[in-house]
Amino acid sequence: MILAVNIGNSSLRFGIFEGRDFKTGWTLQTKPFKSSDEYVIAIHSMFIQHKLDLNQIEDIIIASVVPPLAAAIRDAVKELFGRNARFINYRMKSGLSFPIEQPSEMGADLLSNAAAAYNLYHKDVIVADFGTATSFTIVRENGFLPGIVIAPGVISALGSLFADTSQLPQIELKVPDKVIGIDTVGCIQSGIIYGWAGLLDNIVRKIDEEQGTRSMVIITGGAGRLFEKVASRADLYDPHHTIRGLQLLHELNRD
């Protein structure tokens, strides 16, 4: 079995694969950062909770956009599994071609999103990832990656709203019953949910106009589930899309 780890600014996402089959997974918060010893305990606890055997893990592949945390996770998995993890980068075999001027600047999570989009679907795809930022990764059916669009993240925007406004209550982010709010909570929920759904629909429309196609739109990321039924251009919600990309990159670059 393969352990795939996506190290993001807000969360650590783990996935266990047997071949291409996603078996199970879990999420840990990345803030505040822990030591490698603390992550050894946290990861081991998750294996016990999910009734997994450490000895079944044959390889570990990691995507990281947080260098200080990457070192702690690298050391933790080395201690737990006795294996060196492989970190993905744009030089790996992926089936993708890049016109991007500085491909080394592309986040590992975006590369993983693109690799999964191309290798799983082989069609024009836009991956809308609702994480710390909201990213749109565009992949053509031949593996050409023309570029990426990045907008502020839903959770970050909501946090900023609370931080800058003293009288707003903390709220649960969910789809409200109707667009027009009649109390503070409903007003904020509507503005965030329908605002970002409109952002998704408009950016997808603009991308397709520029590319002269109609893309399949895959939604992923921690807040992605909120937009599955709200955004008119959402075709598929896959919370494991980025992790699937890691498994595929491992498969394509197996020694």
Short mmCIF file of the C-alpha atoms (twelve columns), coordinates in Angstrom:
data_MODEL
# 
_entry.id   MODEL 
# 
loop_
_atom_site.group_PDB 
_atom_site.id 
_atom_site.type_symbol 
_atom_site.label_atom_id 
_atom_site.label_alt_id 
_atom_site.label_comp_id 
_atom_site.label_asym_id 
_atom_site.label_seq_id 
_atom_site.Cartn_x 
_atom_site.Cartn_y 
_atom_site.Cartn_z 
_atom_site.pdbx_PDB_model_num 
ATOM 1   C CA . MET A 1   0.000   0.000  0.000   1 
ATOM 2   C CA . ILE A 2   1.005   3.611  -0.649  1 
ATOM 3   C CA . LEU A 3   0.777   6.484  1.810   1 
ATOM 4   C CA . ALA A 4   0.151   9.838  0.096   1 
ATOM 5   C CA . VAL A 5   0.464   13.070 2.078   1 
ATOM 6   C CA . ASN A 6   -0.569  16.553 0.947   1 
ATOM 7   C CA . ILE A 7   1.007   19.218 3.170   1 
ATOM 8   C CA . GLY A 8   -0.972  22.445 2.844   1 
ATOM 9   C CA . ASN A 9   -0.973  25.742 4.687   1 
ATOM 10  C CA . SER A 10  -4.078  24.838 6.687   1 
ATOM 11  C CA . SER A 11  -4.160  21.052 6.802   1 
ATOM 12  C CA . LEU A 12  -2.283  17.802 6.322   1 
ATOM 13  C CA . ARG A 13  -4.244  15.305 4.228   1 
ATOM 14  C CA . PHE A 14  -3.330  11.616 4.287   1 
ATOM 15  C CA . GLY A 15  -4.515  8.939  1.898   1 
ATOM 16  C CA . ILE A 16  -3.893  5.190  1.823   1 
ATOM 17  C CA . PHE A 17  -3.985  3.514  -1.601  1 
ATOM 18  C CA . GLU A 18  -3.901  -0.074 -2.726  1 
ATOM 19  C CA . GLY A 19  -3.070  0.277  -6.387  1 
ATOM 20  C CA . ARG A 20  -5.334  3.091  -7.586  1 
ATOM 21  C CA . ASP A 21  -8.006  2.274  -5.031  1 
ATOM 22  C CA . PHE A 22  -8.376  4.856  -2.286  1 
ATOM 23  C CA . LYS A 23  -8.810  2.852  0.924   1 
ATOM 24  C CA . THR A 24  -9.048  5.473  3.639   1 
ATOM 25  C CA . GLY A 25  -7.718  8.846  4.696   1 
ATOM 26  C CA . TRP A 26  -7.744  11.523 7.352   1 
ATOM 27  C CA . THR A 27  -6.865  15.171 7.935   1 
ATOM 28  C CA . LEU A 28  -4.719  16.872 10.583  1 
ATOM 29  C CA . GLN A 29  -4.429  20.593 11.152  1 
ATOM 30  C CA . THR A 30  -1.040  22.106 10.297  1 
ATOM 31  C CA . LYS A 31  -1.201  25.050 12.681  1 
ATOM 32  C CA . PRO A 32  0.545   25.258 15.020  1 
ATOM 33  C CA . PHE A 33  3.421   23.228 13.618  1 
ATOM 34  C CA . LYS A 34  4.485   20.206 15.644  1 
ATOM 35  C CA . SER A 35  7.841   18.485 15.965  1 
ATOM 36  C CA . SER A 36  8.593   15.306 14.031  1 
ATOM 37  C CA . ASP A 37  8.164   13.311 17.258  1 
ATOM 38  C CA . GLU A 38  4.660   14.749 17.718  1 
ATOM 39  C CA . TYR A 39  3.776   13.799 14.146  1 
ATOM 40  C CA . VAL A 40  5.070   10.274 14.751  1 
ATOM 41  C CA . ILE A 41  2.544   9.969  17.579  1 
ATOM 42  C CA . ALA A 42  -0.271  11.620 15.577  1 
ATOM 43  C CA . ILE A 43  0.235   9.468  12.458  1 
ATOM 44  C CA . HIS A 44  0.651   6.275  14.498  1 
ATOM 45  C CA . SER A 45  -2.594  7.092  16.320  1 
ATOM 46  C CA . MET A 46  -4.421  7.435  13.000  1 
ATOM 47  C CA . PHE A 47  -3.118  4.036  11.874  1 
ATOM 48  C CA . ILE A 48  -4.430  2.479  15.076  1 
ATOM 49  C CA . GLN A 49  -7.777  4.261  14.732  1 
ATOM 50  C CA . HIS A 50  -8.184  3.079  11.120  1 
ATOM 51  C CA . LYS A 51  -6.969  -0.451 11.965  1 
ATOM 52  C CA . LEU A 52  -3.992  -0.196 9.620   1 
ATOM 53  C CA . ASP A 53  -0.660  -1.999 9.864   1 
ATOM 54  C CA . LEU A 54  2.435   0.202  9.561   1 
ATOM 55  C CA . ASN A 55  4.255   -2.687 7.870   1 
ATOM 56  C CA . GLN A 56  1.806   -2.650 4.948   1 
ATOM 57  C CA . ILE A 57  3.108   0.715  3.714   1 
ATOM 58  C CA . GLU A 58  5.499   0.108  0.842   1 
ATOM 59  C CA . ASP A 59  6.123   3.711  -0.238  1 
ATOM 60  C CA . ILE A 60  5.370   7.275  0.797   1 
ATOM 61  C CA . ILE A 61  4.834   10.163 -1.584  1 
ATOM 62  C CA . ILE A 62  4.409   13.751 -0.428  1 
ATOM 63  C CA . ALA A 63  3.319   17.080 -1.894  1 
ATOM 64  C CA . SER A 64  4.263   20.110 0.166   1 
ATOM 65  C CA . VAL A 65  3.866   23.866 -0.063  1 
ATOM 66  C CA . VAL A 66  5.183   24.357 3.508   1 
ATOM 67  C CA . PRO A 67  8.961   23.679 3.599   1 
ATOM 68  C CA . PRO A 68  9.418   23.830 7.410   1 
ATOM 69  C CA . LEU A 69  6.612   21.317 7.930   1 
ATOM 70  C CA . ALA A 70  7.840   19.077 5.111   1 
ATOM 71  C CA . ALA A 71  11.039  18.351 7.057   1 
ATOM 72  C CA . ALA A 72  9.081   17.306 10.163  1 
ATOM 73  C CA . ILE A 73  6.818   14.972 8.157   1 
ATOM 74  C CA . ARG A 74  9.800   13.548 6.252   1 
ATOM 75  C CA . ASP A 75  11.508  12.653 9.536   1 
ATOM 76  C CA . ALA A 76  8.299   11.303 11.075  1 
ATOM 77  C CA . VAL A 77  7.516   8.890  8.229   1 
ATOM 78  C CA . LYS A 78  11.148  7.780  8.095   1 
ATOM 79  C CA . GLU A 79  10.952  6.826  11.773  1 
ATOM 80  C CA . LEU A 80  7.539   5.160  11.457  1 
ATOM 81  C CA . PHE A 81  8.006   3.225  8.221   1 
ATOM 82  C CA . GLY A 82  11.789  2.984  7.852   1 
ATOM 83  C CA . ARG A 83  11.517  4.448  4.345   1 
ATOM 84  C CA . ASN A 84  12.465  7.718  2.698   1 
ATOM 85  C CA . ALA A 85  9.498   9.641  1.334   1 
ATOM 86  C CA . ARG A 86  9.495   10.920 -2.228  1 
ATOM 87  C CA . PHE A 87  8.535   14.581 -2.691  1 
ATOM 88  C CA . ILE A 88  6.880   15.429 -5.978  1 
ATOM 89  C CA . ASN A 89  8.230   18.114 -8.313  1 
ATOM 90  C CA . TYR A 90  7.583   19.360 -11.842 1 
ATOM 91  C CA . ARG A 91  10.481  17.303 -13.282 1 
ATOM 92  C CA . MET A 92  8.650   14.024 -12.584 1 
ATOM 93  C CA . LYS A 93  6.869   12.097 -15.312 1 
ATOM 94  C CA . SER A 94  3.279   13.297 -15.294 1 
ATOM 95  C CA . GLY A 95  2.036   13.267 -18.878 1 
ATOM 96  C CA . LEU A 96  1.799   17.060 -18.685 1 
ATOM 97  C CA . SER A 97  3.487   19.751 -20.722 1 
ATOM 98  C CA . PHE A 98  4.093   23.222 -19.313 1 
ATOM 99  C CA . PRO A 99  4.290   26.575 -21.077 1 
ATOM 100 C CA . ILE A 100 4.659   28.238 -17.670 1 
ATOM 101 C CA . GLU A 101 7.771   30.468 -17.539 1 
ATOM 102 C CA . GLN A 102 8.819   29.258 -14.088 1 
ATOM 103 C CA . PRO A 103 7.382   25.741 -13.594 1 
ATOM 104 C CA . SER A 104 9.379   25.427 -10.363 1 
ATOM 105 C CA . GLU A 105 7.060   28.071 -8.879  1 
ATOM 106 C CA . MET A 106 4.000   25.882 -9.379  1 
ATOM 107 C CA . GLY A 107 2.787   24.454 -6.086  1 
ATOM 108 C CA . ALA A 108 3.082   20.716 -5.587  1 
ATOM 109 C CA . ASP A 109 -0.651  20.520 -4.868  1 
ATOM 110 C CA . LEU A 110 -1.433  22.179 -8.215  1 
ATOM 111 C CA . LEU A 111 0.869   19.748 -10.019 1 
ATOM 112 C CA . SER A 112 -0.910  16.871 -8.304  1 
ATOM 113 C CA . ASN A 113 -4.318  18.304 -9.271  1 
ATOM 114 C CA . ALA A 114 -3.209  18.582 -12.889 1 
ATOM 115 C CA . ALA A 115 -1.707  15.076 -12.969 1 
ATOM 116 C CA . ALA A 116 -4.928  13.560 -11.620 1 
ATOM 117 C CA . ALA A 117 -7.074  15.544 -14.064 1 
ATOM 118 C CA . TYR A 118 -5.106  14.399 -17.104 1 
ATOM 119 C CA . ASN A 119 -4.373  10.793 -16.175 1 
ATOM 120 C CA . LEU A 120 -7.865  10.012 -14.893 1 
ATOM 121 C CA . TYR A 121 -10.061 11.820 -17.409 1 
ATOM 122 C CA . HIS A 122 -8.113  12.608 -20.626 1 
ATOM 123 C CA . LYS A 123 -10.395 15.523 -21.461 1 
ATOM 124 C CA . ASP A 124 -10.412 19.292 -20.996 1 
ATOM 125 C CA . VAL A 125 -10.611 19.767 -17.221 1 
ATOM 126 C CA . ILE A 126 -10.587 22.635 -14.751 1 
ATOM 127 C CA . VAL A 127 -9.815  21.657 -11.158 1 
ATOM 128 C CA . ALA A 128 -11.303 24.171 -8.711  1 
ATOM 129 C CA . ASP A 129 -9.499  23.648 -5.402  1 
ATOM 130 C CA . PHE A 130 -11.099 25.397 -2.431  1 
ATOM 131 C CA . GLY A 131 -8.224  25.361 0.024   1 
ATOM 132 C CA . THR A 132 -6.299  28.136 1.776   1 
ATOM 133 C CA . ALA A 133 -6.445  29.813 -1.631  1 
ATOM 134 C CA . THR A 134 -8.989  29.113 -4.367  1 
ATOM 135 C CA . SER A 135 -7.093  27.769 -7.372  1 
ATOM 136 C CA . PHE A 136 -8.226  26.820 -10.858 1 
ATOM 137 C CA . THR A 137 -5.849  24.423 -12.631 1 
ATOM 138 C CA . ILE A 138 -6.528  24.131 -16.365 1 
ATOM 139 C CA . VAL A 139 -5.565  20.925 -18.197 1 
ATOM 140 C CA . ARG A 140 -6.287  20.178 -21.849 1 
ATOM 141 C CA . GLU A 141 -7.168  16.697 -23.080 1 
ATOM 142 C CA . ASN A 142 -3.635  16.216 -24.507 1 
ATOM 143 C CA . GLY A 143 -1.968  16.995 -21.158 1 
ATOM 144 C CA . PHE A 144 -1.150  20.610 -22.002 1 
ATOM 145 C CA . LEU A 145 -1.333  22.835 -18.912 1 
ATOM 146 C CA . PRO A 146 -1.876  26.383 -20.230 1 
ATOM 147 C CA . GLY A 147 -1.898  28.005 -16.812 1 
ATOM 148 C CA . ILE A 148 -3.557  28.507 -13.449 1 
ATOM 149 C CA . VAL A 149 -5.862  31.070 -11.829 1 
ATOM 150 C CA . ILE A 150 -5.547  31.845 -8.099  1 
ATOM 151 C CA . ALA A 151 -8.062  33.775 -5.987  1 
ATOM 152 C CA . PRO A 152 -8.402  34.299 -2.216  1 
ATOM 153 C CA . GLY A 153 -9.603  31.328 -0.202  1 
ATOM 154 C CA . VAL A 154 -13.065 31.008 1.315   1 
ATOM 155 C CA . ILE A 155 -11.913 30.263 4.860   1 
ATOM 156 C CA . SER A 156 -9.223  32.962 4.733   1 
ATOM 157 C CA . ALA A 157 -11.772 35.533 3.586   1 
ATOM 158 C CA . LEU A 158 -14.172 34.536 6.334   1 
ATOM 159 C CA . GLY A 159 -11.396 34.726 8.928   1 
ATOM 160 C CA . SER A 160 -10.385 38.159 7.692   1 
ATOM 161 C CA . LEU A 161 -13.981 39.337 7.962   1 
ATOM 162 C CA . PHE A 162 -14.137 38.252 11.610  1 
ATOM 163 C CA . ALA A 163 -10.704 39.688 12.402  1 
ATOM 164 C CA . ASP A 164 -11.544 43.129 11.014  1 
ATOM 165 C CA . THR A 165 -15.115 43.406 12.343  1 
ATOM 166 C CA . SER A 166 -15.552 43.412 16.100  1 
ATOM 167 C CA . GLN A 167 -19.276 42.627 16.385  1 
ATOM 168 C CA . LEU A 168 -19.609 39.714 13.955  1 
ATOM 169 C CA . PRO A 169 -20.300 36.295 15.505  1 
ATOM 170 C CA . GLN A 170 -18.337 33.171 14.628  1 
ATOM 171 C CA . ILE A 171 -20.490 31.152 12.227  1 
ATOM 172 C CA . GLU A 172 -20.650 27.708 10.685  1 
ATOM 173 C CA . LEU A 173 -19.924 27.916 6.975   1 
ATOM 174 C CA . LYS A 174 -22.789 26.146 5.195   1 
ATOM 175 C CA . VAL A 175 -25.224 26.703 2.338   1 
ATOM 176 C CA . PRO A 176 -28.046 28.938 3.634   1 
ATOM 177 C CA . ASP A 177 -31.708 28.202 3.008   1 
ATOM 178 C CA . LYS A 178 -32.058 31.266 0.760   1 
ATOM 179 C CA . VAL A 179 -29.893 33.934 -0.821  1 
ATOM 180 C CA . ILE A 180 -31.347 36.965 0.975   1 
ATOM 181 C CA . GLY A 181 -30.328 36.762 4.617   1 
ATOM 182 C CA . ILE A 182 -32.533 38.024 7.432   1 
ATOM 183 C CA . ASP A 183 -29.960 37.761 10.233  1 
ATOM 184 C CA . THR A 184 -26.202 38.298 10.471  1 
ATOM 185 C CA . VAL A 185 -25.303 34.628 10.186  1 
ATOM 186 C CA . GLY A 186 -27.501 34.045 7.123   1 
ATOM 187 C CA . CYS A 187 -26.241 37.222 5.453   1 
ATOM 188 C CA . ILE A 188 -22.611 36.173 5.812   1 
ATOM 189 C CA . GLN A 189 -23.257 32.579 4.767   1 
ATOM 190 C CA . SER A 190 -25.034 33.781 1.650   1 
ATOM 191 C CA . GLY A 191 -22.337 36.282 0.724   1 
ATOM 192 C CA . ILE A 192 -19.541 33.754 1.106   1 
ATOM 193 C CA . ILE A 193 -21.221 30.730 -0.469  1 
ATOM 194 C CA . TYR A 194 -22.984 32.388 -3.388  1 
ATOM 195 C CA . GLY A 195 -20.165 34.862 -3.868  1 
ATOM 196 C CA . TRP A 196 -17.556 32.140 -4.341  1 
ATOM 197 C CA . ALA A 197 -19.958 30.018 -6.393  1 
ATOM 198 C CA . GLY A 198 -20.324 33.003 -8.718  1 
ATOM 199 C CA . LEU A 199 -16.544 33.405 -8.777  1 
ATOM 200 C CA . LEU A 200 -16.200 29.753 -9.821  1 
ATOM 201 C CA . ASP A 201 -18.852 29.996 -12.544 1 
ATOM 202 C CA . ASN A 202 -17.458 33.242 -13.948 1 
ATOM 203 C CA . ILE A 203 -13.815 32.166 -13.972 1 
ATOM 204 C CA . VAL A 204 -14.710 28.827 -15.593 1 
ATOM 205 C CA . ARG A 205 -16.752 30.661 -18.238 1 
ATOM 206 C CA . LYS A 206 -13.869 33.055 -18.947 1 
ATOM 207 C CA . ILE A 207 -11.345 30.199 -19.172 1 
ATOM 208 C CA . ASP A 208 -13.543 28.261 -21.596 1 
ATOM 209 C CA . GLU A 209 -14.117 31.341 -23.746 1 
ATOM 210 C CA . GLU A 210 -10.368 31.925 -23.911 1 
ATOM 211 C CA . GLN A 211 -9.603  28.269 -24.655 1 
ATOM 212 C CA . GLY A 212 -12.515 27.737 -27.051 1 
ATOM 213 C CA . THR A 213 -13.821 24.659 -25.235 1 
ATOM 214 C CA . ARG A 214 -16.225 23.518 -22.538 1 
ATOM 215 C CA . SER A 215 -14.299 21.920 -19.706 1 
ATOM 216 C CA . MET A 216 -15.251 19.343 -17.157 1 
ATOM 217 C CA . VAL A 217 -15.113 21.060 -13.751 1 
ATOM 218 C CA . ILE A 218 -13.872 19.084 -10.747 1 
ATOM 219 C CA . ILE A 219 -14.253 20.605 -7.285  1 
ATOM 220 C CA . THR A 220 -11.928 19.605 -4.465  1 
ATOM 221 C CA . GLY A 221 -10.354 21.075 -1.338  1 
ATOM 222 C CA . GLY A 222 -11.452 21.454 2.251   1 
ATOM 223 C CA . ALA A 223 -14.334 23.823 1.500   1 
ATOM 224 C CA . GLY A 224 -15.183 22.288 -1.884  1 
ATOM 225 C CA . ARG A 225 -18.187 20.309 -0.646  1 
ATOM 226 C CA . LEU A 226 -20.062 23.597 -0.108  1 
ATOM 227 C CA . PHE A 227 -20.141 24.340 -3.832  1 
ATOM 228 C CA . GLU A 228 -21.023 20.951 -5.312  1 
ATOM 229 C CA . LYS A 229 -24.706 21.824 -5.671  1 
ATOM 230 C CA . VAL A 230 -24.477 25.637 -5.633  1 
ATOM 231 C CA . ALA A 231 -22.124 26.354 -8.538  1 
ATOM 232 C CA . SER A 232 -23.822 25.782 -11.886 1 
ATOM 233 C CA . ARG A 233 -20.574 24.670 -13.577 1 
ATOM 234 C CA . ALA A 234 -19.652 22.005 -11.000 1 
ATOM 235 C CA . ASP A 235 -19.564 18.565 -12.657 1 
ATOM 236 C CA . LEU A 236 -17.899 16.469 -9.959  1 
ATOM 237 C CA . TYR A 237 -16.920 16.885 -6.315  1 
ATOM 238 C CA . ASP A 238 -13.955 14.701 -5.344  1 
ATOM 239 C CA . PRO A 239 -12.483 15.460 -1.911  1 
ATOM 240 C CA . HIS A 240 -9.579  13.088 -2.681  1 
ATOM 241 C CA . HIS A 241 -8.631  14.483 -6.103  1 
ATOM 242 C CA . THR A 242 -5.271  15.965 -5.009  1 
ATOM 243 C CA . ILE A 243 -4.307  12.814 -3.115  1 
ATOM 244 C CA . ARG A 244 -5.226  10.721 -6.176  1 
ATOM 245 C CA . GLY A 245 -2.757  12.813 -8.151  1 
ATOM 246 C CA . LEU A 246 -0.020  11.882 -5.719  1 
ATOM 247 C CA . GLN A 247 -0.752  8.192  -6.134  1 
ATOM 248 C CA . LEU A 248 -0.664  8.562  -9.919  1 
ATOM 249 C CA . LEU A 249 2.642   10.444 -9.834  1 
ATOM 250 C CA . HIS A 250 4.063   7.651  -7.700  1 
ATOM 251 C CA . GLU A 251 2.788   5.108  -10.219 1 
ATOM 252 C CA . LEU A 252 4.278   6.998  -13.172 1 
ATOM 253 C CA . ASN A 253 7.666   7.423  -11.510 1 
ATOM 254 C CA . ARG A 254 8.101   4.031  -9.916  1 
ATOM 255 C CA . ASP A 255 11.757  2.972  -9.986  1 
# 
